[in-house]
């Protein structure tokens, strides 16, 4: 990869032929060799549901806790984990690690890497007061997983409003 430009939205050349037109944005380039497990595509959003869930987890379970939920149908849209066949089931517990935000997105690299090591079966990482990263084998799977997780996060916020637990 090559670029002398510091603008995170500028496209830079990538030697990886899997990138469309061999270009990726410079911010993504900083995370590219993190080794997103099974990632043909990584999606980053600033979902309000992701932000709210990070705050609810911090308030109710502490800063070191991860988001956990089970017995929700949409969990079936999330893969079981690296090297495992199939998706999670209704009775499985979905765990998504939460890392602290930083002043600059490129400074998240070390925390992202640590969360990936600690939660090797996760296909997502929440960033407190910021958003979420979701990755998948290809763009279609990453999009499906991102949509499934966003639905689950919205549901989790609504469950908290009603005093309903995320796990049994």
C-alpha distance (Angstrom), angle and dihedral (degrees) to the residues before:
residue distance angle dihedral
X1 . . .
X2 3.74 . .
X3 3.78 135.7 .
X4 3.76 139.2 136.5
X5 3.81 90.9 -169.3
X6 3.82 120.2 101.9
X7 3.84 96.8 -163.3
X8 3.85 105.2 114.9
X9 3.82 91.7 -146.2
X10 3.80 95.9 54.6
X11 3.79 114.8 107.1
X12 3.78 116.5 -124.2
X13 3.79 130.7 -167.1
X14 3.80 116.3 -92.8
X15 3.79 123.6 -165.1
X16 3.81 89.1 -148.9
X17 3.83 107.5 103.7
X18 3.82 91.3 -153.7
X19 3.82 91.3 73.2
X20 3.80 113.6 92.3
X21 3.80 107.4 -101.9
X22 3.82 86.3 -8.9
X23 3.81 91.7 -81.6
X24 3.79 133.0 123.3
X25 3.79 129.8 169.5
X26 3.80 116.3 -96.0
X27 3.81 93.2 -116.8
X28 3.82 91.0 54.7
X29 3.80 88.7 47.8
X30 3.81 89.1 62.9
X31 3.81 89.5 58.9
X32 3.80 98.2 33.9
X33 3.78 98.4 97.1
X34 3.81 93.7 44.8
X35 3.78 85.0 102.1
X36 3.80 100.1 -121.5
X37 3.78 96.5 -153.2
X38 3.78 110.9 -113.2
X39 3.76 90.7 -7.7
X40 3.74 120.2 155.9
X41 3.80 85.1 152.9
X42 3.80 136.9 19.3
X43 3.81 122.0 -162.9
X44 3.80 123.3 -161.6
X45 3.81 120.8 -167.6
X46 3.78 137.4 172.6
X47 3.80 92.6 -137.5
X48 3.79 113.4 176.3
X49 3.82 88.1 -142.8
X50 3.80 90.8 56.6
X51 3.81 91.1 49.5
X52 3.82 92.7 47.6
X53 3.81 93.4 48.0
X54 3.81 91.1 52.5
X55 3.80 89.0 54.0
X56 3.81 93.5 46.1
X57 3.81 92.0 49.8
X58 3.81 90.9 49.0
X59 3.81 92.1 48.8
X60 3.81 96.7 44.6
X61 3.82 104.2 31.0
X62 3.82 107.5 16.5
X63 3.79 136.5 -104.3
X64 3.80 94.8 -71.0
X65 3.81 96.0 54.8
X66 3.77 125.2 103.1
X67 3.80 126.1 -140.4
X68 3.82 110.8 -94.0
X69 3.80 129.6 -178.5
X70 3.80 135.3 160.3
X71 3.79 143.0 178.5
X72 3.80 93.5 41.0
X73 3.82 116.7 129.6
X74 3.81 95.8 -137.3
X75 3.82 90.4 63.5
X76 3.81 84.0 83.6
X77 3.82 87.3 75.8
X78 3.82 91.9 68.5
X79 3.85 124.2 82.5
X80 3.82 118.8 -117.7
X81 3.78 93.6 -120.7
X82 3.75 146.1 -82.8
X83 3.79 112.5 -26.8
X84 3.82 92.7 0.9
X85 3.79 124.4 117.8
X86 3.78 122.7 -121.9
X87 3.76 135.3 -0.5
X88 3.78 133.7 -64.2
X89 3.79 116.1 -83.4
X90 3.77 133.9 -133.4
X91 3.83 93.0 -92.6
X92 3.80 95.0 45.3
X93 3.79 121.0 101.5
X94 3.80 116.8 -121.8
X95 3.81 112.2 -144.9
X96 3.79 122.2 -170.0
X97 3.82 118.8 -179.6
X98 3.80 120.7 -132.1
X99 3.79 123.0 -144.9
X100 3.80 129.7 -172.1
X101 3.78 119.4 -98.5
X102 3.79 122.1 -117.3
X103 3.79 133.3 -151.5
X104 3.82 90.3 -108.5
X105 3.78 124.1 37.4
X106 3.80 93.8 -136.5
X107 3.84 87.9 62.0
X108 3.82 89.9 67.4
X109 3.80 91.7 76.8
X110 3.83 98.4 96.2
X111 3.82 93.8 45.1
X112 3.81 91.5 46.9
X113 3.79 90.1 51.4
X114 3.83 92.6 48.9
X115 3.82 91.8 49.2
X116 3.81 90.6 50.3
X117 3.81 89.6 52.5
X118 3.81 93.9 47.0
X119 3.83 94.6 44.7
X120 3.82 104.7 33.8
X121 3.82 93.4 166.8
X122 3.80 94.8 54.9
X123 3.80 122.0 105.9
X124 3.80 92.9 -170.7
X125 3.79 142.0 47.8
X126 3.80 124.3 -160.7
X127 3.80 118.5 -145.1
X128 3.80 112.6 -150.5
X129 3.81 113.6 -112.4
X130 3.81 89.2 -5.1
X131 3.82 119.2 66.2
X132 3.79 141.9 -99.2
X133 3.81 142.9 -67.9
X134 3.82 116.2 -145.5
X135 3.80 124.7 179.8
X136 3.78 137.0 -174.2
X137 3.79 144.7 172.3
X138 3.80 91.2 -88.2
X139 3.79 139.9 -5.4
X140 3.81 93.3 -85.9
X141 3.81 94.4 52.0
X142 3.80 92.8 43.1
X143 3.81 90.1 51.3
X144 3.82 92.5 48.2
X145 3.81 91.2 48.3
X146 3.80 92.2 46.3
X147 3.81 91.5 50.8
X148 3.82 91.8 45.8
X149 3.80 92.3 49.8
X150 3.80 93.2 46.1
X151 3.82 88.9 52.3
X152 3.82 90.2 49.2
X153 3.82 91.9 48.4
X154 3.81 91.7 50.3
X155 3.79 89.8 48.7
X156 3.82 90.1 49.1
X157 3.82 91.2 54.6
X158 3.81 90.7 49.4
X159 3.83 90.9 47.1
X160 3.83 90.1 54.0
X161 3.82 89.9 52.0
X162 3.80 88.4 56.2
X163 3.81 94.0 44.1
X164 3.81 92.5 -113.0
X165 3.82 118.7 148.8
X166 3.80 122.2 -120.6
X167 3.82 92.3 -144.1
X168 3.79 136.1 25.8
